[in-house]
Amino acid sequence: RSCRQHQPLIPLGVRTCRPNMAMHAMTSVALHGSSARACFGRKGKCHLTQPAMPIRGAGVVRFGRQRTAAAVLKRGPVKVCAIATPPTVPATNGNGAAVGAPATAPAPPLALPPPAVFKAIVGASKAKAAYPLMKTLVLSFSAGALIGIGALLCTHVGGSSPALAAANPGLCDFLKGAVGLPVGLALVVLTGAELFTGNVMVMLAGYLNKTVTAGQAVKNWLVSYMGNFVGSLFLAYLSFCACTMAAPPFSTAAVKIATGKATLPFGVAFAKGILCNWLVCLAVWCAMASNTIMGKLGAIWFPISTFICLGFEHSVANMFIIPQGMLAGASITWSQFIFGNLVPVTLGNIVGAAIFVVGIHHIAYAEK
């Protein structure tokens, strides 16, 4: 039989006949998705055929309105001609959408609206509370080291430009903010590391919305703080072993930055800590709002570069910066480091996240 060609078909997996039926006509082919069942014989008697054989070609032939198939079996591959039904215009509703058509999932938005971001933060608290202790600890160690890498870059590039600082201090501050800690926080967010300052926001939002208990929140804060501290100290020592601050401009910058931080009055360090984590938590908020990597990177860069340019204080970054200065020769004791900077800055970071990020947005967006 001959088939009038209309359009190509998707090749079907067709089984062919047994050897003793090699010259019989294939009377029909029942199509089932991407497979076919062949029927042979003069009276349409169907035989299950073996083995599989490739299709040489395919075409479309029309036999009334019914969808059926016909084919000719030759010595070699089979040529299948399937029936095409006339094209039909689907019924539509008043909005032009096809009635009965399968629903297609809408593309995700480029950014979540603020209420959805707050809901995602609350959901993240439940996931973090379920982490095993070792998982939280190693991810916290990673976060401390990654923030240390960003702080090292900040010191190495922006902080080691004395000529630029003397001629144009504003541009020097911008350089420190542009290429330093945004890198560290971007690596933390994209790798899922556990940063204490961000966890203050996440776990407190979960507690206020009754997703986690107070014990779970405090446990996460203690473990992440300890892991951040160990990771930061490790990175400071590793960078010292790598002689990253060996050259005089770099060591001088490290000593100067660390000394300035360790000698801040308690109230000043506390206020700088509030302002810092307000911006850091908003950076994490904006990164969670974006559904693209480039969007997350941009969302992180603006708030983090802002807090660096303005000289605010971040507890985890200082866990690296001050020990780095001490290793470079700064006359700072561990007591000065911890009680003169780390304690007031940490308290300020907690207040900044609790009041100005979680408090404001809980009042605005929490489900009543």
Buried (B, 14 or more C-beta within 10 A) or exposed (E): EEBEEEEEBEEBEBBBBEEEBEEBBBBBBEBEEEEBBBBBBEEEEEBEBEEEBEBEBBBBBEEEEEEEBBBEBEEEBBBBBBBBEEEEEEEEEEEEEEEEEEEEEEEEEEBBEEEBBBBBBBBBBBEBBEBEEEEBBBBBBBBBBBBBBBBBBBBBBBBBBEEBBEEEEEEBBBBBBBBBBBBBBBBBBBEEBBBBBBBBBBBBBBBBBEBBEEEBBEBBBEBBBBBBBBBBBBBBEBBBEEEBBEEEBBBBBBBBBBBBBBEBEBEEBBBBBBBBBBBBBBBBBBBBBBEEEEBBBBBBBBBBBBBBBEBBBBBBBBBBBBBBBBBBEBEBEEEBBEEBBBBBBBBBBBBBBBEBBBBEBBEEBBEE
